[in-house]
Amino acid sequence: MSKVSIALRGWRFDEDDVFEDDGELRPLDEMPEDTRHRIIRLAHISGDACDACWLIHGEAEIDRANPGTIVYGEPMAEVLVCDEHEADFLYWFRDAGGSEYAGEAEFPDRFHEWFAEGNRAPEDYGGLDHVQEETGAYRFHEAAACGLDDVTADLDGTAAVGAEGDGLAEGDGLAERDADEGDDRDDPDSAGPDDVDLDALDL
């Protein structure tokens, strides 16, 4: 079964779980629970600023931040980074103790603290070679092309969505995400599965 990413690299899905035979995005209530949570989250965070860029520039100069292109972690406890800062995240996770917070609500906060203290990956530290579409084993779908933007419209801007109370909040940047999700990030029930899916992390 082919793997796909939607809107952001990092989280990968079984194609049959998210797309119907005609290529349209499945209705949310037809997706597996974990997949549904991630798709809803992607609909909210796609287009947000890279967490690391936001820490560098602050909200006052958020227009200087790169948009996030890769998401790691679990819904509501994710780290969103751009291509430029992916190596910093991977170094923190692999070599600076970040993996011990995998699956925890504090996962993004610990990375933010490490990065804000001036820590960075070594200059020659390699990132990930993300599998390209040409291999046939993995495909990337832009949000608008696959209908993810319609998910956001269907949610109608609600902060808590889904028939089972997904509790996934909307945000247009890291500051708004932190403000909206402060309580949820302290709630282990809202952080997703107990452990980070290492397949989804591409590690």
Secondary structure, DSSP 8 states (H G I E B T S, - for coil): --EEEESSBS--EEHHHHB-TTS-B--GGGS-HHHHHHHHHHHHHTT-B-HHHHHHHTGGGGGGS-B--EEEEETTEEEEE-HHHHHHHHHHHHHSSGGGGTTSTTHHHHHHHHHHTT----TT--------GGGSSEEEE-HHHHTHHHHHHHHTT-SS-TTTT------SSHHHHHHHHHHHHT-GGGS-SSS--HHHHT-
